[in-house]
Amino acid sequence: MSEHRDTVAQAWASRGPFGACDLLNVRYERNGRNAVVSCLWHADKSPSCNVAIGPNGTLRFHCFACSQSWDIFSAVAERDGLDASTDFPKVLCRAAELVGCWDVVDDIEGRETKREAKPLPVQSVPVEVERTYPDPKEIANLVGQCVTCDSDRGVWDWLKGRGLNAFAVAVRDLAYALPEDATLPFWAKYRGKTWVELGHRLIVPLFDSEAQVRSVRAGRIVDGESPKRLPPSGHKASGLVMLDSMGREAFRLGAWPSWATGESRFVVCEGEPDFLCWATHNNKLNECPKHAVIGIYSGSWCDDIAARIPDGSKVAIWTDADDAGDKYAAIIRKSLEHRCSVIRGKYQ
């Protein structure tokens, strides 16, 4: 029986997460190499069960909502109303039928004439699908549901706790507050829970090298175990930056604005709190900004972003005072060498 079990498990694994869901007739969403389905074992309001190839090379179902894991035989049993613990031969037979292992079915049923099993496809290394940014319409719809940071108490308190003025953030159009009753796209979640459920309600827009909004980052404003910042699940996040109003204008033009006073100056800082701090505390509302602010995170900086900074600009890099911050600073400095005057700021 154990030999048959291994044969059938390998046959299912050879189909991969997407093929397995098709055989089970279960609707799924793609998340990189894995599939996400509504949990088969509990009433799932939204897809929260991950289907993947486990470390041992077999299919594994794991639900982030109910924190349980199962194998393909449990999935087949649940789908067909069987009990894998009390009638495993019947479950094994059904799993073999679905995947075309007829020799296993005949052996379990005791048939004298054995049917030939369908040859198993050669399992190849899954091809990594190139990720893209979210649909612009979905981004626009999400941002369109947001309110200003100074009109949401939770976001207001989070900003205040970090010495930031919610009104200054709002009037400069730097970030938004995601309402708790917002209608969210599929990608606005992490491990089966939505951004709202996790408390990720600070929404910061992300721009490409042409100053077009291409994505967002969601910041957590409450205590929790999820990452402090989240990008759209299953989508590309690299090559984008946070920009204040002067940064957007400079990127849009590819030059320092002619109406700006003073020389071309940029501040590059790391992370949302530092970006919001630099973009609000150092430029007064009634004055022309003295510099443009660019906020970065891991994977932000690229050649296209560097190319939008005009020749001759003065660039101050204020990344974190750690190994990662030093690495970012070195990458940025190298991309601008021979064109701009670059200094590295140091936090005390």
C-alpha positions as CSV (number, residue, x, y, z in Angstrom):
1,M,0.0,0.0,0.0
2,S,2.8,2.4,0.8
3,E,4.4,1.8,-2.6
4,H,1.1,2.7,-4.3
5,R,0.7,5.8,-2.0
6,D,4.2,7.0,-3.2
7,T,3.4,6.4,-6.8
8,V,0.1,8.3,-6.7
9,A,1.6,11.1,-4.6
10,Q,4.4,11.5,-7.2
11,A,1.8,11.5,-10.0
12,W,-0.1,14.4,-8.4
13,A,3.1,16.3,-7.7
14,S,4.1,16.0,-11.4
15,R,1.0,18.0,-12.3
16,G,2.1,20.9,-10.1
17,P,-0.2,23.1,-7.9
18,F,-2.1,24.5,-10.9
19,G,-2.7,21.1,-12.6
20,A,-3.7,19.5,-9.3
21,C,-6.3,22.2,-8.7
22,D,-7.6,21.6,-12.2
23,L,-7.9,17.8,-11.5
24,L,-9.7,18.6,-8.2
25,N,-12.0,21.0,-10.0
26,V,-11.1,23.7,-7.5
27,R,-10.9,27.4,-8.6
28,Y,-7.5,29.0,-7.8
29,E,-5.5,32.2,-8.1
30,R,-1.9,32.2,-9.1
31,N,0.7,33.4,-6.5
32,G,4.1,33.0,-8.2
33,R,4.7,29.2,-8.4
34,N,1.9,28.4,-6.0
35,A,-1.9,28.3,-6.2
36,V,-4.2,29.9,-3.6
37,V,-7.7,28.4,-3.1
38,S,-10.6,28.7,-0.8
39,C,-9.9,26.3,2.1
40,L,-11.6,22.9,1.6
41,W,-11.7,22.2,5.3
42,H,-13.5,25.3,6.7
43,A,-15.9,28.0,5.5
44,D,-13.5,30.3,3.8
45,K,-14.8,33.8,3.0
46,S,-11.8,34.5,0.7
47,P,-9.0,32.3,-0.6
48,S,-6.5,31.6,2.1
49,C,-5.2,28.1,1.4
50,N,-1.8,27.8,-0.3
51,V,-1.1,24.9,-2.6
52,A,2.5,24.2,-3.2
53,I,5.2,21.5,-3.7
54,G,6.5,20.7,-0.2
55,P,10.1,20.1,0.8
56,N,9.6,16.3,0.3
57,G,8.5,16.9,-3.3
58,T,4.8,16.2,-2.8
59,L,1.8,18.5,-2.9
60,R,0.9,20.3,0.4
61,F,-2.1,22.4,1.3
62,H,-1.7,24.9,4.0
63,C,-4.4,27.3,5.2
64,F,-3.2,30.5,6.8
65,A,-6.7,31.2,8.2
66,C,-7.1,27.9,10.2
67,S,-3.3,27.2,10.4
68,Q,-3.7,23.5,9.2
69,S,-1.8,21.5,6.6
70,W,-2.9,18.5,4.5
71,D,-1.6,16.2,1.8
72,I,-3.3,15.4,-1.6
73,F,-5.1,12.4,-0.1
74,S,-6.7,14.5,2.5
75,A,-7.8,16.9,-0.2
76,V,-9.3,14.2,-2.4
77,A,-11.1,12.7,0.7
78,E,-12.5,16.1,1.7
79,R,-13.6,16.8,-1.9
80,D,-15.4,13.5,-2.3
81,G,-16.8,13.1,1.2
82,L,-14.5,10.3,2.2
83,D,-12.6,9.6,5.4
84,A,-8.9,9.2,4.9
85,S,-8.3,7.9,8.4
86,T,-10.8,5.1,8.3
87,D,-11.0,4.1,4.7
88,F,-7.7,5.0,3.1
89,P,-7.7,2.3,0.4
90,K,-10.9,3.9,-1.0
91,V,-9.3,7.4,-0.9
92,L,-6.1,6.1,-2.5
93,C,-8.1,4.4,-5.2
94,R,-10.0,7.6,-5.9
95,A,-6.8,9.7,-6.0
96,A,-5.3,7.2,-8.4
97,E,-8.3,7.4,-10.7
98,L,-8.2,11.2,-10.9
99,V,-4.6,11.2,-11.8
100,G,-4.8,8.2,-14.2
101,C,-2.8,5.6,-12.3
102,W,-5.1,2.7,-13.5
103,D,-2.7,0.0,-12.6
104,V,-2.9,1.1,-9.0
105,V,-6.7,1.2,-9.1
106,D,-6.8,-2.4,-10.6
107,D,-4.4,-3.7,-8.0
108,I,-6.5,-2.2,-5.1
109,E,-9.7,-3.5,-6.6
110,G,-8.2,-6.9,-7.3
111,R,-8.7,-7.0,-11.1
112,E,-7.1,-9.8,-12.9
113,T,-6.6,-7.9,-16.1
114,K,-4.5,-4.9,-15.3
115,R,-4.8,-1.7,-17.2
116,E,-1.7,0.1,-18.2
117,A,-0.9,3.3,-16.2
118,K,-0.7,6.5,-18.1
119,P,3.0,7.5,-18.3
120,L,3.9,10.1,-15.8
121,P,5.0,13.4,-17.3
122,V,8.6,14.3,-16.7
123,Q,8.6,16.8,-13.8
124,S,10.5,19.8,-14.9
125,V,11.7,22.8,-12.9
126,P,8.7,25.2,-12.7
127,V,9.2,28.3,-14.9
128,E,9.2,31.4,-12.9
129,V,6.5,33.7,-14.4
130,E,7.8,37.2,-14.8
131,R,6.0,39.4,-12.3
132,T,4.4,42.6,-13.4
133,Y,3.1,45.7,-11.5
134,P,-0.6,45.6,-10.5
135,D,-3.3,46.6,-13.0
136,P,-3.3,50.5,-13.1
137,K,-7.1,50.4,-12.7
138,E,-6.9,48.4,-9.5
139,I,-4.3,50.7,-8.1
140,A,-6.4,53.7,-9.0
141,N,-9.5,52.1,-7.5
142,L,-7.7,51.3,-4.2
143,V,-6.2,54.9,-3.9
144,G,-9.6,56.3,-4.9
145,Q,-11.2,54.7,-1.8
146,C,-8.6,56.1,0.5
147,V,-9.0,59.2,2.7
148,T,-6.5,61.7,3.8
149,C,-4.2,60.8,6.6
150,D,-5.5,63.6,8.8
151,S,-9.1,62.3,8.6
152,D,-8.4,58.8,9.9
153,R,-7.7,58.5,13.7
154,G,-5.7,55.3,13.5
155,V,-3.3,56.6,10.8
156,W,-3.1,60.0,12.5
157,D,-2.0,58.4,15.8
158,W,0.5,56.2,14.0
159,L,2.1,59.2,12.3
160,K,2.0,61.3,15.5
161,G,3.8,58.5,17.4
162,R,6.7,58.9,15.0
163,G,6.8,62.6,15.2
164,L,5.0,63.1,11.9
165,N,2.3,65.6,11.2
166,A,-0.7,63.9,9.5
167,F,-1.9,67.2,8.0
168,A,1.5,67.9,6.5
169,V,1.5,64.4,5.0
170,A,-2.0,64.9,3.6
171,V,-1.6,68.3,2.1
172,R,1.6,67.3,0.4
173,D,-0.2,64.2,-1.1
174,L,2.5,61.8,0.3
175,A,0.4,59.0,1.7
176,Y,-3.2,58.0,2.3
177,A,-5.4,56.1,4.9
178,L,-7.1,53.0,3.7
179,P,-10.7,52.8,5.2
180,E,-11.6,49.7,7.2
181,D,-14.6,49.1,4.9
182,A,-12.6,49.4,1.6
183,T,-13.2,46.9,-1.1
184,L,-9.8,45.4,-1.7
185,P,-8.2,43.7,-4.8
186,F,-7.0,40.1,-4.4
187,W,-3.4,41.2,-4.1
188,A,-4.1,43.4,-1.0
189,K,-3.4,40.5,1.4
190,Y,-0.7,38.6,3.2
191,R,-0.9,34.9,4.2
192,G,-4.7,34.8,3.7
193,K,-5.5,38.0,5.6
194,T,-6.3,41.3,4.0
195,W,-4.4,44.5,4.6
196,V,-7.3,45.9,6.6
197,E,-7.4,42.8,8.8
198,L,-3.7,43.0,9.5
199,G,-3.8,46.8,10.1
200,H,-1.8,47.8,7.0
201,R,-3.8,50.9,6.4
202,L,-1.1,53.5,5.6
203,I,-0.9,53.6,1.8
204,V,2.1,55.1,0.1
205,P,2.1,55.5,-3.7
206,L,5.1,54.2,-5.7
207,F,6.4,55.9,-8.8
208,D,8.4,54.7,-11.8
209,S,11.1,56.7,-13.5
210,E,8.5,58.8,-15.4
211,A,6.7,59.8,-12.2
212,Q,3.7,57.5,-13.0
213,V,2.0,55.7,-10.1
214,R,2.6,52.0,-10.7
215,S,2.0,50.4,-7.3
216,V,1.7,51.1,-3.5
217,R,3.1,50.0,-0.2
218,A,0.9,49.3,2.8
219,G,2.3,50.2,6.2
220,R,1.1,48.5,9.4
221,I,-0.3,51.0,12.0
222,V,-1.0,48.5,14.8
223,D,1.0,45.9,16.6
224,G,1.2,42.6,14.8
225,E,3.5,39.8,13.5
226,S,3.2,40.6,9.8
227,P,5.9,42.6,8.1
228,K,5.8,46.4,8.8
229,R,5.4,47.1,5.1
230,L,3.7,45.1,2.4
231,P,3.7,45.3,-1.4
232,P,0.9,43.9,-3.5
233,S,1.0,40.1,-3.2
234,G,2.3,38.2,-6.3
235,H,3.3,41.4,-8.1
236,K,6.6,43.0,-9.0
237,A,7.8,45.6,-6.5
238,S,11.3,46.5,-7.7
239,G,12.3,49.6,-9.7
240,L,9.8,52.0,-8.0
241,V,10.4,54.7,-5.5
242,M,8.5,57.2,-3.2
243,L,8.5,60.8,-4.4
244,D,7.5,64.1,-2.9
245,S,6.1,66.8,-5.2
246,M,9.4,68.2,-6.2
247,G,10.7,64.7,-6.9
248,R,7.7,64.0,-9.1
249,E,8.2,67.2,-11.1
250,A,11.9,66.5,-11.6
251,F,11.3,62.9,-12.7
252,R,8.5,64.0,-15.0
253,L,10.7,66.6,-16.7
254,G,14.0,64.6,-16.4
255,A,15.5,67.9,-15.2
256,W,15.5,70.3,-12.3
257,P,12.4,72.6,-12.7
258,S,13.2,76.0,-14.3
259,W,10.9,77.7,-11.8
260,A,12.7,76.2,-8.7
261,T,15.0,78.4,-6.6
262,G,18.5,77.2,-6.0
263,E,20.5,74.4,-7.5
264,S,19.4,70.8,-8.2
265,R,19.3,68.9,-4.9
266,F,18.0,65.4,-4.0
267,V,17.7,63.6,-0.7
268,V,17.5,59.8,-1.0
269,C,16.3,58.1,2.2
270,E,15.3,54.6,3.2
271,G,11.8,53.5,4.3
272,E,8.4,55.1,4.7
273,P,8.9,56.9,8.0
274,D,12.2,58.6,6.9
275,F,10.7,59.5,3.6
276,L,7.7,61.1,5.2
277,C,9.9,62.9,7.7
278,W,12.2,64.4,5.1
279,A,9.3,65.3,2.8
280,T,7.4,67.2,5.6
281,H,9.9,68.6,8.1
282,N,12.4,70.2,5.7
283,N,10.2,72.0,3.1
284,K,7.8,74.7,4.3
285,L,4.4,74.9,2.7
286,N,4.7,78.6,1.8
287,E,8.2,78.2,0.3
288,C,9.5,76.6,-2.9
289,P,11.1,73.3,-1.9
290,K,14.8,73.4,-1.6
291,H,15.3,69.8,-2.5
292,A,13.5,66.8,-3.9
293,V,13.0,63.7,-1.7
294,I,13.2,60.1,-3.0
295,G,12.2,57.2,-0.7
296,I,13.6,53.8,-1.4
297,Y,13.3,50.2,-0.1
298,S,15.0,47.0,-1.0
299,G,15.0,46.7,-4.8
300,S,13.9,50.3,-5.5
301,W,17.0,51.7,-7.1
302,C,17.7,50.9,-10.7
303,D,19.4,52.5,-13.7
304,D,16.2,54.1,-14.9
305,I,15.7,55.8,-11.6
306,A,19.3,57.0,-11.5
307,A,19.0,58.4,-15.0
308,R,16.2,60.8,-14.0
309,I,18.5,62.7,-11.7
310,P,19.9,65.6,-13.7
311,D,23.7,65.9,-14.3
312,G,25.3,68.2,-11.8
313,S,22.8,67.5,-9.0
314,K,23.9,67.4,-5.4
315,V,22.6,64.1,-3.9
316,A,22.6,63.3,-0.1
317,I,22.1,59.6,0.7
318,W,20.5,59.0,4.1
319,T,20.1,55.2,4.2
320,D,20.1,53.3,7.5
321,A,23.4,53.0,9.4
322,D,23.7,49.2,8.9
323,D,25.1,46.8,6.4
324,A,22.0,46.9,4.2
325,G,22.0,50.7,4.3
326,D,25.7,50.9,3.4
327,K,25.0,48.5,0.5
328,Y,22.2,50.7,-0.8
329,A,24.3,53.8,-0.5
330,A,27.2,52.2,-2.4
331,I,24.8,51.2,-5.2
332,I,23.3,54.6,-5.5
333,R,26.7,56.4,-5.4
334,K,28.1,54.1,-8.1
335,S,25.1,54.8,-10.4
336,L,25.6,58.5,-10.1
337,E,29.4,58.7,-10.2
338,H,31.0,61.2,-12.6
339,R,27.6,62.9,-13.0
340,C,26.5,64.2,-9.6
341,S,28.0,65.3,-6.3
342,V,27.1,62.6,-3.8
343,I,27.5,62.6,0.0
344,R,26.5,60.0,2.6
345,G,24.6,61.2,5.6
346,K,25.1,59.4,8.9
347,Y,22.4,58.9,11.6
348,Q,23.7,59.3,15.1
